Amino acid sequence: MVTKNSQSYFREVEKSHRNYTAALKRASSRQAVMNLYWKHKRQHEALLRKHLRDEMLEIVQLKKKFN
């Protein structure tokens, strides 16, 4: 099921990947490439944490309807 939360997450991931790809093309050293990767990884992890937190809130709201 694709919710507004999921759509927002996918848009943010797509935006992150576009920025990452563009930055990789501009990288001028091996260290710069690795720094970009680690930054991108942290950003991805933060987006996923936020997405999962938001999904859990949606689940809690749905569960309240059944009580």
Secondary structure as UniProt FT lines:
FT   HELIX           4..26
FT   HELIX           30..66
//
